[in-house]
């Protein structure tokens, strides 16, 4: 089993593009430009620091990674609590819950069969894993590096990955837009491989967070919507009798 770090990076590459301060009303009651005097690149740099300070957020994404379409709906906070779902377009869905630094995953048959074969396991081995975990939660170990499943519930790790993947040079600002009823500044970055990333940043001095990111062209197009910033996540660990410990499972297999 492994967490798909690339998927998270693709889904969150632009979370770090948050920036600016909103202005006060002018004489004609038209809001002043909250980003006046800042270049698009400067907005991106300012955004990184703003995002690093977030204590929680919800991420909903749909896109392609390694040729596979995947959707994610996931909330995480700085206290190590998280909950959400991930699903492949060809079938296979899993729930993730984390609290107190421990993460659990519960997948359906299609999910365990597909992920069970990622590291070269045979169809029989994948089927055995699916049977073992049917209706149960897999307790995931921490400390396995970049692909650590428990990192799903580590806000610092997620933001660090976003920080490293975020474009900050050669950005341009376009016409403002509206995202789910909220005014947004639009930043665009054209990549070297035909991809274009469009970032929608809330025009809010107190909460200048990214609202949505759309990537077109390239090999991994997709959309991510971010919300519920700084809202704590309430997560409850599954009952002990419904949990299979991955570390113990691996020891038994060896």
TIMIBA-397348 format. One record per residue (C-alpha): residue in one letter; z, y negated, x negated. Coordinates in nm, 2 decimals. Layout:
N
ATOM code     pz     py     px
ATOM    A      Z      Y      X
...
END
This chain:
254
ATOM code     pz     py     px
ATOM    X   0.00   0.00   0.00
ATOM    X  -0.06  -0.35  -0.12
ATOM    X  -0.07  -0.70   0.02
ATOM    X  -0.40  -0.87   0.01
ATOM    X  -0.32  -1.17  -0.20
ATOM    X  -0.69  -1.28  -0.19
ATOM    X  -0.68  -1.29   0.18
ATOM    X  -0.37  -1.51   0.18
ATOM    X  -0.53  -1.73  -0.09
ATOM    X  -0.85  -1.76   0.12
ATOM    X  -0.66  -1.83   0.44
ATOM    X  -0.43  -2.09   0.28
ATOM    X  -0.64  -2.24   0.01
ATOM    X  -0.63  -2.58   0.17
ATOM    X  -0.28  -2.59   0.30
ATOM    X  -0.20  -2.81   0.00
ATOM    X  -0.44  -3.08   0.11
ATOM    X  -0.19  -3.28   0.29
ATOM    X  -0.15  -3.65   0.23
ATOM    X  -0.10  -4.02   0.31
ATOM    X   0.12  -4.24   0.51
ATOM    X   0.04  -4.38   0.86
ATOM    X   0.03  -4.76   0.90
ATOM    X   0.18  -4.98   1.17
ATOM    X  -0.01  -5.14   1.45
ATOM    X  -0.24  -5.44   1.38
ATOM    X  -0.28  -5.74   1.61
ATOM    X  -0.53  -5.55   1.82
ATOM    X  -0.30  -5.24   1.84
ATOM    X  -0.55  -5.04   1.64
ATOM    X  -0.36  -4.82   1.39
ATOM    X  -0.41  -4.92   1.03
ATOM    X  -0.57  -4.67   0.79
ATOM    X  -0.28  -4.46   0.66
ATOM    X  -0.48  -4.36   0.35
ATOM    X  -0.61  -4.71   0.26
ATOM    X  -0.65  -4.75  -0.11
ATOM    X  -0.65  -4.37  -0.19
ATOM    X  -0.95  -4.17  -0.30
ATOM    X  -1.00  -3.83  -0.15
ATOM    X  -0.89  -3.67  -0.47
ATOM    X  -0.57  -3.88  -0.47
ATOM    X  -0.50  -3.77  -0.12
ATOM    X  -0.54  -3.41  -0.23
ATOM    X  -0.29  -3.46  -0.52
ATOM    X  -0.04  -3.63  -0.29
ATOM    X  -0.08  -3.35  -0.04
ATOM    X   0.02  -3.08  -0.28
ATOM    X   0.36  -3.23  -0.33
ATOM    X   0.41  -3.28   0.05
ATOM    X   0.32  -2.92   0.12
ATOM    X   0.56  -2.79  -0.15
ATOM    X   0.84  -2.96   0.04
ATOM    X   0.77  -2.78   0.37
ATOM    X   1.05  -2.55   0.48
ATOM    X   0.84  -2.35   0.72
ATOM    X   0.50  -2.32   0.89
ATOM    X   0.28  -2.10   1.11
ATOM    X  -0.06  -1.99   0.99
ATOM    X  -0.34  -1.86   1.21
ATOM    X  -0.65  -1.77   1.03
ATOM    X  -0.98  -1.58   1.09
ATOM    X  -1.22  -1.51   0.81
ATOM    X  -1.39  -1.27   0.57
ATOM    X  -1.23  -1.13   0.25
ATOM    X  -1.39  -0.86   0.04
ATOM    X  -1.65  -0.82   0.31
ATOM    X  -1.39  -0.74   0.58
ATOM    X  -1.31  -0.97   0.87
ATOM    X  -0.94  -1.03   0.92
ATOM    X  -0.72  -1.23   1.15
ATOM    X  -0.37  -1.34   1.07
ATOM    X  -0.10  -1.51   1.29
ATOM    X   0.21  -1.55   1.07
ATOM    X   0.52  -1.77   1.05
ATOM    X   0.75  -1.80   0.75
ATOM    X   1.04  -2.02   0.64
ATOM    X   1.22  -2.10   0.32
ATOM    X   1.51  -1.87   0.41
ATOM    X   1.30  -1.56   0.37
ATOM    X   1.24  -1.51   0.74
ATOM    X   0.90  -1.43   0.87
ATOM    X   0.71  -1.26   1.15
ATOM    X   0.36  -1.22   1.26
ATOM    X   0.05  -0.99   1.29
ATOM    X  -0.26  -0.91   1.09
ATOM    X  -0.57  -0.73   1.23
ATOM    X  -0.90  -0.61   1.10
ATOM    X  -1.21  -0.67   1.31
ATOM    X  -1.31  -0.31   1.28
ATOM    X  -0.97  -0.19   1.41
ATOM    X  -0.62  -0.17   1.27
ATOM    X  -0.34  -0.40   1.35
ATOM    X   0.01  -0.44   1.19
ATOM    X   0.32  -0.64   1.27
ATOM    X   0.53  -0.79   0.98
ATOM    X   0.89  -0.89   1.01
ATOM    X   1.11  -1.01   0.73
ATOM    X   1.47  -1.13   0.70
ATOM    X   1.73  -1.15   0.42
ATOM    X   1.47  -1.09   0.15
ATOM    X   1.36  -0.76   0.30
ATOM    X   1.02  -0.71   0.47
ATOM    X   0.90  -0.45   0.72
ATOM    X   0.56  -0.36   0.84
ATOM    X   0.46  -0.16   1.15
ATOM    X   0.09  -0.06   1.19
ATOM    X  -0.11   0.14   1.43
ATOM    X  -0.30   0.45   1.34
ATOM    X  -0.62   0.27   1.24
ATOM    X  -0.42   0.04   1.01
ATOM    X  -0.24   0.31   0.83
ATOM    X  -0.55   0.52   0.79
ATOM    X  -0.74   0.23   0.64
ATOM    X  -0.48   0.09   0.41
ATOM    X  -0.36   0.44   0.31
ATOM    X  -0.69   0.50   0.15
ATOM    X  -0.72   0.18  -0.05
ATOM    X  -0.59   0.33  -0.37
ATOM    X  -0.80   0.64  -0.37
ATOM    X  -0.61   0.85  -0.13
ATOM    X  -0.80   1.12   0.06
ATOM    X  -0.85   1.12   0.43
ATOM    X  -0.59   1.40   0.46
ATOM    X  -0.34   1.19   0.27
ATOM    X  -0.41   0.88   0.48
ATOM    X  -0.38   1.09   0.79
ATOM    X  -0.04   1.22   0.68
ATOM    X   0.08   0.87   0.62
ATOM    X  -0.03   0.76   0.96
ATOM    X   0.15   1.05   1.12
ATOM    X   0.47   0.99   0.92
ATOM    X   0.47   0.62   1.01
ATOM    X   0.37   0.65   1.38
ATOM    X   0.59   0.42   1.58
ATOM    X   0.80   0.33   1.27
ATOM    X   0.85   0.04   1.04
ATOM    X   0.78   0.07   0.67
ATOM    X   1.04  -0.11   0.46
ATOM    X   0.85  -0.26   0.17
ATOM    X   0.99  -0.29  -0.19
ATOM    X   0.99  -0.62  -0.37
ATOM    X   0.90  -0.68  -0.73
ATOM    X   0.55  -0.53  -0.75
ATOM    X   0.38  -0.84  -0.87
ATOM    X   0.09  -1.04  -0.72
ATOM    X   0.03  -0.78  -0.46
ATOM    X   0.39  -0.75  -0.36
ATOM    X   0.40  -0.70   0.02
ATOM    X   0.75  -0.86   0.04
ATOM    X   0.59  -1.18  -0.09
ATOM    X   0.45  -1.23   0.26
ATOM    X   0.80  -1.35   0.35
ATOM    X   0.85  -1.57   0.03
ATOM    X   0.75  -1.92   0.12
ATOM    X   0.77  -2.03  -0.25
ATOM    X   0.52  -1.76  -0.35
ATOM    X   0.28  -1.84  -0.07
ATOM    X   0.29  -2.22  -0.15
ATOM    X   0.24  -2.14  -0.52
ATOM    X  -0.07  -1.94  -0.44
ATOM    X  -0.20  -2.22  -0.22
ATOM    X  -0.13  -2.47  -0.50
ATOM    X  -0.33  -2.27  -0.75
ATOM    X  -0.63  -2.22  -0.52
ATOM    X  -0.65  -2.57  -0.38
ATOM    X  -0.95  -2.78  -0.48
ATOM    X  -0.85  -3.13  -0.59
ATOM    X  -1.16  -3.27  -0.77
ATOM    X  -1.48  -3.40  -0.63
ATOM    X  -1.36  -3.43  -0.27
ATOM    X  -1.51  -3.68  -0.02
ATOM    X  -1.37  -3.83   0.30
ATOM    X  -1.57  -3.82   0.62
ATOM    X  -1.52  -3.97   0.96
ATOM    X  -1.19  -3.91   1.12
ATOM    X  -1.15  -3.63   1.38
ATOM    X  -0.91  -3.49   1.64
ATOM    X  -0.75  -3.15   1.61
ATOM    X  -0.56  -3.02   1.91
ATOM    X  -0.49  -3.37   2.03
ATOM    X  -0.38  -3.50   1.69
ATOM    X  -0.57  -3.76   1.49
ATOM    X  -0.69  -3.62   1.16
ATOM    X  -0.84  -3.73   0.83
ATOM    X  -1.13  -3.52   0.72
ATOM    X  -1.18  -3.42   0.35
ATOM    X  -1.48  -3.22   0.23
ATOM    X  -1.53  -3.02  -0.09
ATOM    X  -1.86  -2.86  -0.18
ATOM    X  -1.83  -2.56  -0.41
ATOM    X  -2.06  -2.43  -0.68
ATOM    X  -2.14  -2.11  -0.49
ATOM    X  -2.28  -2.26  -0.17
ATOM    X  -1.94  -2.29   0.01
ATOM    X  -1.82  -2.60   0.19
ATOM    X  -1.45  -2.65   0.27
ATOM    X  -1.36  -2.90   0.53
ATOM    X  -0.99  -3.00   0.57
ATOM    X  -0.83  -3.18   0.86
ATOM    X  -0.51  -3.37   0.76
ATOM    X  -0.27  -3.52   1.02
ATOM    X  -0.25  -3.90   1.02
ATOM    X   0.13  -3.91   1.02
ATOM    X   0.34  -4.08   0.76
ATOM    X   0.64  -3.85   0.83
ATOM    X   0.45  -3.53   0.87
ATOM    X   0.11  -3.56   0.68
ATOM    X   0.03  -3.19   0.70
ATOM    X  -0.30  -3.01   0.72
ATOM    X  -0.39  -2.91   1.07
ATOM    X  -0.70  -2.71   1.02
ATOM    X  -0.94  -2.59   0.74
ATOM    X  -1.29  -2.45   0.79
ATOM    X  -1.49  -2.29   0.52
ATOM    X  -1.86  -2.23   0.57
ATOM    X  -2.12  -2.07   0.35
ATOM    X  -2.03  -1.87   0.04
ATOM    X  -1.90  -1.51   0.06
ATOM    X  -1.57  -1.57   0.25
ATOM    X  -1.62  -1.81   0.54
ATOM    X  -1.33  -1.86   0.78
ATOM    X  -1.09  -2.09   0.96
ATOM    X  -0.72  -2.15   0.92
ATOM    X  -0.50  -2.35   1.16
ATOM    X  -0.15  -2.46   1.05
ATOM    X   0.13  -2.57   1.28
ATOM    X   0.50  -2.55   1.34
ATOM    X   0.59  -2.71   1.01
ATOM    X   0.96  -2.72   0.92
ATOM    X   1.05  -2.50   1.23
ATOM    X   1.29  -2.22   1.13
ATOM    X   1.17  -1.87   1.20
ATOM    X   1.39  -1.63   1.40
ATOM    X   1.33  -1.28   1.28
ATOM    X   1.53  -0.96   1.36
ATOM    X   1.51  -0.65   1.14
ATOM    X   1.41  -0.33   1.32
ATOM    X   1.67  -0.06   1.40
ATOM    X   1.76   0.15   1.11
ATOM    X   1.65   0.47   1.28
ATOM    X   1.30   0.33   1.31
ATOM    X   1.26   0.25   0.94
ATOM    X   1.10   0.44   0.66
ATOM    X   1.19   0.32   0.31
ATOM    X   0.88   0.29   0.10
ATOM    X   1.07   0.33  -0.23
ATOM    X   1.21   0.66  -0.11
ATOM    X   0.87   0.76   0.02
ATOM    X   0.71   0.70  -0.31
ATOM    X   0.99   0.89  -0.50
ATOM    X   0.93   1.19  -0.27
ATOM    X   0.56   1.18  -0.33
ATOM    X   0.61   1.18  -0.70
END
